[in-house]
Amino acid sequence: MGGAYSRAMTADTLQIAADQADSHAVTLESILAVLRSRRLDDRAARTMATELAAGALVDLRTASDEFRDSLVEPVIGAFARLRNDLRPLVRHGDLDVQFVEPPATGRALPGEVAHAARAIVRSAVLAFVDHGETNRVRIQWDCDGLNLLIDIRDDGRGELTVHDDSLRPIAERVAALGGDLGVSSTAGWGSDLAIRLPLDPPALPESLDSVELSTREREVLRLVASGARNRTIANQLAISENTVKFHVSNLLRKAGASSRSELAALATR
């Protein structure tokens, strides 16, 4: 299995499911916003909520196929899809979302980066909403040729930190792609998320022979390479699934791999 694997082609099915869950959360927030809207009567609200739910079901059936087919997306097109994802929440809720367009000449985004960027923004918007007292969110994308730069700012209570539980899915996704997440907050003025996502996968070592691993990490690596899932690994090694996740996370970091598939490929070289 020589050569670097495309990150888009080796994206984990569980990650796709997590992204779809984020999308469904936005849909549910939008439906609730419609049903609570004072601008719509009961009949119009029911009709619009039904349309939102039907549209979400169609999106669910096509999301995985679109992701696999979208190996490269123009940055403008990826941003337009993000606006479309958030349109129901913006249109029918009390949240004012401002979009700052990326440069039209920006480098095209690998499919996994574009998909992850949209999921990250959706999760961030939901985190802001969950913290309450947020009326306005500003979303900006930019490209420097090597990275997609995302800035998300709200006008809420300004209490978010990088260790906040609501930001954990974002931090994990950013870390998996080799990016950076920064959070700055000012009490009473809001919070700002600054995210950098590399457009190219990190260079992988030729093998893991030169990587320093503990005995337990090598045992976990052997089972990962065999295709075993976390529960199977935990049962075989008599450890908890959380401990397995901890070891797998360390292995991915040490190897510079972005997925279990890349890690398994390195282990078998």
C-alpha positions in Angstrom: 0.0 0.0 0.0 2.6 2.6 -1.1 1.9 6.3 -1.5 -0.1 8.8 0.5 -3.7 8.1 0.8 -6.2 10.8 -0.1 -7.8 12.1 3.1 -11.1 12.4 1.4 -11.0 8.8 0.3 -10.1 7.5 3.7 -12.5 9.5 5.8 -14.0 7.5 8.6 -17.7 6.5 8.3 -18.2 7.5 11.9 -17.0 11.0 11.1 -19.6 11.3 8.3 -22.3 10.2 10.7 -21.1 12.9 13.2 -21.3 15.5 10.5 -24.7 14.4 9.5 -25.8 14.7 13.2 -24.6 18.3 13.2 -26.6 19.0 10.1 -29.7 17.4 11.7 -29.2 19.5 14.8 -29.3 22.7 12.6 -32.4 21.4 10.9 -34.1 20.7 14.3 -33.1 24.2 15.5 -34.6 25.6 12.3 -37.9 23.7 12.7 -38.2 24.9 16.3 -37.5 28.5 15.1 -40.3 28.2 12.6 -42.8 26.8 15.1 -41.9 29.5 17.6 -42.0 32.3 15.0 -44.4 35.1 15.8 -44.5 36.1 12.1 -46.2 32.9 11.0 -49.6 31.5 11.8 -50.1 27.9 12.8 -50.9 26.6 9.3 -48.0 28.3 7.7 -45.6 27.2 10.5 -46.7 23.6 10.1 -46.3 23.7 6.3 -42.8 25.3 6.5 -41.7 22.8 9.3 -42.8 19.9 7.1 -40.9 21.3 4.1 -37.7 21.6 6.3 -38.1 18.0 7.5 -38.7 16.6 4.0 -35.7 18.5 2.7 -33.5 17.2 5.5 -34.5 13.6 4.7 -33.5 14.1 1.0 -30.2 15.6 2.2 -29.6 12.6 4.4 -29.9 10.2 1.5 -27.5 12.0 -0.7 -24.9 13.4 1.8 -22.6 10.5 1.8 -22.6 10.1 -2.0 -21.9 13.9 -2.5 -19.1 13.7 0.0 -17.4 10.9 -1.8 -17.8 12.5 -5.2 -16.6 16.0 -4.0 -12.9 15.4 -4.1 -12.2 19.0 -4.8 -14.6 22.0 -4.3 -14.0 25.7 -5.3 -13.8 27.7 -2.2 -16.7 29.9 -3.3 -18.9 26.9 -4.0 -18.1 25.4 -0.6 -18.9 28.6 1.1 -22.2 28.9 -0.8 -23.2 25.4 0.4 -22.5 26.5 4.0 -24.8 29.5 3.5 -27.5 27.2 2.2 -27.0 24.8 5.2 -27.6 27.7 7.6 -30.3 29.5 5.6 -33.3 28.0 7.5 -31.9 28.9 10.9 -31.1 32.4 9.7 -34.4 32.9 7.9 -36.8 31.8 10.6 -34.8 32.3 13.8 -33.8 35.4 15.7 -30.1 34.9 14.9 -28.5 37.4 12.6 -25.7 35.6 10.7 -23.3 37.7 8.6 -21.2 35.9 5.9 -17.9 37.4 4.7 -17.2 35.8 1.3 -13.8 34.2 0.6 -11.8 35.5 -2.3 -13.0 34.0 -5.6 -9.4 33.3 -6.6 -8.8 31.2 -3.5 -7.4 27.7 -4.0 -9.9 24.9 -4.4 -10.5 22.9 -1.3 -10.0 19.1 -1.0 -13.4 17.5 -0.4 -12.6 16.5 3.2 -11.5 20.0 4.1 -14.6 21.6 2.6 -16.9 19.1 4.3 -15.1 19.5 7.6 -15.2 23.3 7.4 -18.9 23.3 7.0 -19.4 20.9 9.8 -17.1 23.0 12.1 -19.1 26.2 11.4 -22.4 24.5 12.0 -21.2 23.1 15.3 -19.8 26.5 16.3 -23.1 28.3 15.5 -25.0 25.7 17.6 -22.5 26.2 20.4 -23.1 29.9 20.4 -26.8 29.4 20.3 -26.7 26.9 23.2 -24.7 29.4 25.4 -27.6 31.9 25.0 -27.8 35.6 24.6 -26.3 35.4 21.1 -28.0 37.7 18.6 -25.4 38.0 15.9 -22.7 35.6 14.4 -20.1 36.7 11.8 -18.6 33.9 9.6 -15.5 34.6 7.5 -13.4 32.3 5.3 -10.1 33.1 3.7 -7.3 31.2 2.0 -3.6 31.8 2.1 -2.7 29.2 -0.5 -1.8 26.6 2.1 -4.6 26.8 4.6 -8.3 27.5 4.9 -8.7 30.2 7.5 -12.0 30.4 9.4 -13.1 33.1 11.7 -16.4 32.8 13.7 -17.4 35.6 16.0 -20.5 36.1 18.2 -21.9 38.9 20.4 -22.9 36.6 23.3 -21.7 36.5 26.9 -18.1 36.0 26.0 -17.5 32.9 28.2 -16.3 30.3 25.8 -12.9 28.8 26.2 -10.9 26.3 24.1 -11.7 23.7 26.8 -15.5 24.2 26.7 -17.3 20.9 26.2 -19.5 22.3 23.4 -16.3 23.0 21.4 -14.8 19.5 21.9 -16.2 18.1 18.5 -14.7 21.1 16.7 -11.3 20.7 18.5 -11.2 17.0 17.6 -12.0 17.6 14.0 -9.5 20.4 13.7 -6.8 18.3 15.3 -7.5 15.3 13.1 -6.8 17.5 10.1 -3.6 18.9 11.5 -5.0 22.3 12.1 -5.2 24.9 14.9 -8.1 26.2 17.0 -7.9 29.4 18.9 -10.6 30.9 21.1 -10.6 34.4 22.6 -13.5 35.8 24.7 -14.3 39.1 26.3 -16.9 39.0 29.0 -20.1 40.8 27.8 -18.7 41.3 24.3 -18.6 37.8 22.8 -16.3 35.1 21.6 -14.1 34.6 18.6 -13.0 31.3 17.1 -10.0 31.3 14.8 -9.4 28.1 12.9 -6.7 27.0 10.5 -7.2 23.9 8.3 -4.2 22.8 6.1 -5.3 22.1 2.5 -2.7 19.4 2.1 -2.3 16.2 4.2 0.8 16.1 6.3 3.7 14.1 4.9 3.6 10.6 6.2 6.7 8.7 7.2 7.7 5.7 5.1 6.9 3.4 8.0 6.5 3.4 11.8 9.8 1.8 12.4 11.4 5.1 13.4 8.5 6.2 15.6 8.9 5.6 19.3 5.9 3.6 20.5 5.2 1.9 23.9 4.5 -1.8 24.1 0.8 -1.2 24.6 0.7 1.2 21.6 2.3 -1.5 19.4 -0.3 -4.0 20.6 -3.1 -1.6 19.7 -1.4 -0.7 16.4 -1.3 -4.4 15.4 -5.0 -4.8 16.0 -5.9 -1.6 14.3 -3.9 -2.8 11.2 -5.9 -6.1 11.3 -9.1 -4.1 11.0 -10.3 -4.6 14.5 -12.6 -1.9 16.0 -12.2 -0.3 19.4 -14.6 -2.7 21.2 -12.8 -5.8 19.8 -9.4 -4.3 20.7 -10.6 -3.5 24.3 -11.8 -7.1 24.7 -8.6 -8.7 23.4 -6.3 -6.5 25.5 -8.6 -6.4 28.6 -8.7 -2.6 28.7 -11.6 -0.1 28.4 -12.8 1.4 25.1 -11.8 4.9 26.3 -8.2 3.6 26.9 -8.2 2.2 23.3 -9.4 5.6 22.0 -6.6 7.3 23.9 -4.0 5.0 22.4 -5.4 5.3 18.9 -5.3 9.1 19.2 -1.7 9.0 20.3 -0.8 6.7 17.4 -2.5 9.0 14.9 -0.6 12.0 16.3 2.8 10.2 16.4 2.4 8.9 12.9 1.1 12.1 11.5 -1.9 10.1 10.1 -5.4 11.6 9.7 -7.4 8.3 9.8 -7.2 4.7 10.9 -6.8 3.7 7.3 -3.7 5.7 6.9 -2.4 4.4 10.2 -3.1 0.8 9.2 -1.4 1.4 5.8 1.8 2.7 7.6 1.7 -0.3 10.0 1.8 -2.8 7.1 4.6 -1.2 5.1 
